[in-house]
Each structure stands twice: as structure tokens, then as C-alpha cells.
Amino acid sequence: MFDEIKEIILEYTETEPDEITEESKFIEDLGMNSYNIMCAVGDLEDAFDIEVNESDVAGMRTLGDVVEYVKSKQG
């Protein structure tokens, strides 16, 4: 699942793929802005057939946070 999420995130950052880890922070490490993040959230919703609450997005600072969130939404 990490690799699938990483592929989505790569569309919104200029960071090299091998530099992205579960500890990578979206804003500080990957240089993403709020628009990029919301676009990526839309892609995640489509890819994993889930609905992400806007209030939950604020708590997701790293790729690992997203992996855990998606797992929890999938049951």
C-alpha cells in the first residue's frame, strides 16, 4: 500500500522517489502546498475507494500517517 500511495504523491512533488519514506512530511520534506495535498487526497479517494474527511487531513503530516489512515478506512 505504501508504494501505491507514494506513486500518487509523486505526481505532486519534485522529490526523487528514493528520497520518499513513510516518515516524509508533506510540507517540510516534499514541498507540497495545501492545493497539492487536497488534489492528492482526491486521487487517494479514487484509488482506494474511500472517503476522506477534510478534518482528518490536518492530522496527516507524513506518508505513514496516510498509510495508517487508508488501512483504517478499508476496515
C-alpha positions as CSV (number, residue, x, y, z in Angstrom):
1,M,0.0,0.0,0.0
2,F,2.9,2.4,0.7
3,D,4.1,2.1,-2.8
4,E,0.7,2.9,-4.3
5,I,0.3,5.9,-2.1
6,K,3.9,7.0,-2.9
7,E,3.1,6.9,-6.6
8,I,0.1,9.2,-6.1
9,I,2.2,11.6,-4.0
10,L,5.0,11.6,-6.7
11,E,2.6,13.4,-9.1
12,Y,2.5,16.4,-6.7
13,T,6.2,16.7,-5.7
14,E,9.5,17.1,-7.4
15,T,11.2,14.9,-4.8
16,E,13.1,11.9,-6.1
17,P,11.3,8.6,-5.5
18,D,14.1,7.1,-3.5
19,E,14.0,10.0,-1.0
20,I,10.4,9.4,0.0
21,T,9.8,7.3,3.1
22,E,6.9,6.7,5.5
23,E,8.5,9.5,7.7
24,S,8.4,12.1,4.9
25,K,6.4,15.1,5.8
26,F,4.3,16.6,3.0
27,I,5.1,20.2,3.5
28,E,8.5,20.2,5.1
29,D,10.1,17.4,3.2
30,L,8.2,17.1,0.0
31,G,7.4,20.8,-0.6
32,M,3.7,20.2,-1.1
33,N,1.2,23.0,-0.6
34,S,-2.4,22.8,0.5
35,Y,-3.7,22.6,-3.1
36,N,-1.3,19.7,-3.9
37,I,-2.4,17.9,-0.8
38,M,-6.1,18.2,-1.5
39,C,-5.6,17.0,-5.1
40,A,-3.6,14.0,-3.8
41,V,-6.4,13.3,-1.3
42,G,-8.9,13.2,-4.2
43,D,-6.6,10.7,-6.0
44,L,-6.4,8.6,-2.8
45,E,-10.1,8.5,-2.5
46,D,-10.4,7.3,-6.1
47,A,-7.6,4.8,-5.9
48,F,-8.7,3.2,-2.6
49,D,-12.5,3.8,-2.9
50,I,-12.6,5.6,0.4
51,E,-14.0,9.0,1.6
52,V,-11.5,11.2,3.4
53,N,-13.0,13.7,5.9
54,E,-11.4,17.2,5.5
55,S,-10.9,17.4,9.2
56,D,-8.8,14.2,9.1
57,V,-6.4,15.7,6.5
58,A,-5.0,18.1,9.1
59,G,-3.8,15.2,11.2
60,M,-1.9,13.6,8.3
61,R,1.6,15.0,8.3
62,T,3.6,12.1,6.9
63,L,3.2,9.3,4.3
64,G,3.0,6.9,7.2
65,D,0.0,8.7,8.6
66,V,-1.8,8.3,5.3
67,V,-1.0,4.6,5.1
68,E,-2.5,4.1,8.5
69,Y,-5.5,6.2,7.7
70,V,-6.2,4.3,4.5
71,K,-5.8,1.0,6.2
72,S,-8.3,2.1,8.9
73,K,-10.8,3.2,6.3
74,Q,-10.6,-0.1,4.5
75,G,-11.6,-2.0,7.6
